[in-house]
Amino acid sequence: MEILLLIAAMVVVGLIMTYVSSLIWKGDLPVGGSNAYIVGILTAVIVGLLDWFVIPAMGFSDTLKYLGAALEPALSVPIVFWIIKKAKS
């Protein structure tokens, strides 16, 4: 049940951060239209799940797991858009 809540939260984070990224780049995201939202959601879900499973496997505390799962997906979406934009140019 915890994983489903994590995935649902990461979908919401992906949607919000894609919208924020479109404001940062003034609508000129490297992938157009609905594809930007798909990339944002996938990025947030993948990074969130990696944080959820990798941080405890590395021996860190549960507090760091929750902190990483909350912050890293939100930061990774604009970074992935920036990487895609640089790769295209």
Residue frames relative to the residue before (quaternion, step in Angstrom):
aa qw qx qy qz dx dy dz
M 1.0000 0.0000 0.0000 0.0000 0.00 0.00 0.00
E 0.6176 0.5644 -0.3337 0.4343 3.55 1.08 -0.78
I 0.6448 0.5294 -0.3139 0.4533 3.57 1.01 -0.84
L 0.6478 0.5202 -0.3247 0.4519 3.60 0.96 -0.81
L 0.6468 0.4999 -0.3128 0.4837 3.57 1.03 -0.76
L 0.6285 0.5291 -0.3296 0.4652 3.56 1.06 -0.76
I 0.6685 0.4921 -0.3015 0.4691 3.58 0.90 -0.90
A 0.6452 0.5107 -0.3242 0.4667 3.60 0.96 -0.82
A 0.6547 0.5009 -0.3126 0.4720 3.58 0.97 -0.81
M 0.6671 0.4992 -0.3066 0.4601 3.59 0.98 -0.79
V 0.5920 0.5425 -0.3667 0.4698 3.61 1.12 -0.56
V 0.6587 0.4948 -0.3012 0.4802 3.57 0.96 -0.87
V 0.6422 0.5119 -0.3180 0.4737 3.59 0.98 -0.83
G 0.6444 0.5260 -0.3178 0.4550 3.59 0.98 -0.82
L 0.6567 0.5046 -0.3062 0.4694 3.57 0.97 -0.83
I 0.6778 0.4918 -0.2907 0.4628 3.56 0.88 -0.96
M 0.7116 0.4549 -0.2772 0.4581 3.59 0.82 -0.91
T 0.5880 0.5310 -0.3823 0.4756 3.61 1.13 -0.42
Y 0.6379 0.5123 -0.3223 0.4763 3.56 1.00 -0.78
V 0.6578 0.4964 -0.3068 0.4762 3.59 0.93 -0.88
S 0.6418 0.5200 -0.3227 0.4622 3.59 1.01 -0.78
S 0.6415 0.5076 -0.3341 0.4682 3.59 1.03 -0.70
L 0.6204 0.5111 -0.3438 0.4856 3.59 1.15 -0.50
I 0.6342 0.5335 -0.3277 0.4536 3.57 1.02 -0.78
W 0.7692 0.3216 -0.1657 0.5267 3.57 0.88 -0.98
K 0.4308 -0.7396 0.4256 0.2936 3.59 1.27 0.33
G 0.7502 -0.4283 0.2053 0.4600 3.54 0.86 1.06
D 0.6193 0.5465 -0.3435 0.4470 3.60 1.26 -0.02
L 0.0859 0.8133 -0.5654 0.1072 3.56 0.63 1.14
P 0.6059 -0.6067 0.3720 0.3556 3.60 -1.07 0.63
V 0.7284 0.2377 -0.1855 0.6152 3.58 1.18 -0.43
G 0.3862 -0.7957 0.4270 0.1883 3.55 -0.67 1.07
G 0.8729 0.1995 -0.1251 0.4274 3.49 -1.36 0.45
S 0.8427 -0.1325 0.1191 0.5080 3.51 -0.93 -0.96
N 0.5377 0.6181 -0.4117 0.3991 3.60 1.19 -0.35
A 0.5956 0.5623 -0.3629 0.4443 3.59 1.10 -0.61
Y 0.6685 0.4887 -0.3065 0.4693 3.58 0.96 -0.80
I 0.6182 0.5309 -0.3432 0.4671 3.59 1.06 -0.68
V 0.6605 0.4919 -0.3022 0.4801 3.58 0.94 -0.90
G 0.6565 0.5179 -0.3120 0.4510 3.61 0.94 -0.83
I 0.6684 0.4872 -0.3018 0.4741 3.58 0.94 -0.87
L 0.6646 0.5017 -0.3101 0.4587 3.59 0.88 -0.90
T 0.6402 0.5224 -0.3256 0.4596 3.58 0.97 -0.81
A 0.6852 0.4846 -0.2914 0.4590 3.58 0.82 -0.96
V 0.6713 0.4909 -0.3110 0.4600 3.61 0.90 -0.85
I 0.6730 0.4946 -0.3102 0.4541 3.61 0.86 -0.89
V 0.6815 0.4701 -0.2952 0.4768 3.59 0.86 -0.90
G 0.6438 0.5259 -0.3265 0.4499 3.60 0.97 -0.77
L 0.6806 0.4698 -0.2913 0.4808 3.58 0.94 -0.84
L 0.6175 0.5301 -0.3487 0.4649 3.59 1.03 -0.70
D 0.6511 0.5010 -0.3161 0.4746 3.58 0.95 -0.84
W 0.6556 0.5455 -0.3124 0.4184 3.55 0.93 -0.91
F 0.7811 0.3390 -0.1751 0.4943 3.58 0.96 -0.83
V 0.6990 0.4925 -0.2887 0.4306 3.61 0.96 -0.75
I 0.6331 0.5513 -0.3482 0.4172 3.62 0.92 -0.81
P 0.6891 0.4332 -0.3140 0.4888 3.67 0.83 -0.75
A 0.6216 0.5455 -0.3483 0.4414 3.61 1.06 -0.65
M 0.6570 0.4929 -0.3028 0.4834 3.57 1.19 -0.52
G 0.5835 -0.6305 0.3442 0.3787 3.58 1.28 -0.03
F 0.4818 0.6612 -0.4450 0.3643 3.57 1.22 0.25
S 0.6298 -0.5754 0.3788 0.3588 3.56 -1.24 0.41
D 0.6507 -0.5103 0.3974 0.3977 3.53 -1.34 0.25
T 0.5830 0.5822 -0.3751 0.4248 3.57 1.10 -0.59
L 0.6684 0.4813 -0.2911 0.4867 3.56 0.96 -0.85
K 0.5952 0.5587 -0.3577 0.4535 3.59 1.12 -0.63
Y 0.6855 0.4679 -0.2822 0.4811 3.58 0.89 -0.91
L 0.6492 0.5158 -0.3158 0.4613 3.57 0.99 -0.80
G 0.6690 0.4939 -0.2949 0.4708 3.58 0.96 -0.85
A 0.6742 0.4874 -0.2961 0.4694 3.57 0.96 -0.83
A 0.6690 0.4881 -0.3064 0.4694 3.59 1.16 -0.44
L 0.7845 0.3730 -0.1836 0.4601 3.59 0.90 -0.87
E 0.6812 0.5432 -0.3159 0.3756 3.59 0.79 -0.94
P 0.6516 0.4993 -0.3580 0.4449 3.66 0.84 -0.71
A 0.6477 0.5191 -0.3236 0.4543 3.57 1.02 -0.77
L 0.6925 0.4546 -0.2760 0.4875 3.58 1.04 -0.69
S 0.6605 0.5498 -0.3167 0.4015 3.58 1.06 -0.67
V 0.5852 0.6000 -0.3844 0.3870 3.63 1.05 -0.61
P 0.7004 0.4235 -0.3058 0.4864 3.68 0.73 -0.83
I 0.6157 0.5461 -0.3505 0.4469 3.60 1.07 -0.66
V 0.6512 0.5003 -0.3179 0.4739 3.60 0.97 -0.80
F 0.6347 0.5103 -0.3332 0.4752 3.61 0.98 -0.75
W 0.6428 0.5146 -0.3233 0.4663 3.58 0.98 -0.79
I 0.6455 0.5141 -0.3163 0.4680 3.61 0.97 -0.84
I 0.6577 0.4973 -0.3157 0.4695 3.60 0.93 -0.85
K 0.6509 0.5187 -0.3164 0.4551 3.57 0.98 -0.84
K 0.6651 0.4842 -0.3007 0.4824 3.61 0.98 -0.80
A 0.6479 0.5205 -0.3233 0.4526 3.60 1.03 -0.74
K 0.6645 0.5061 -0.3039 0.4582 3.59 1.07 -0.68
S 0.7170 0.4463 -0.2673 0.4640 3.60 1.06 -0.62
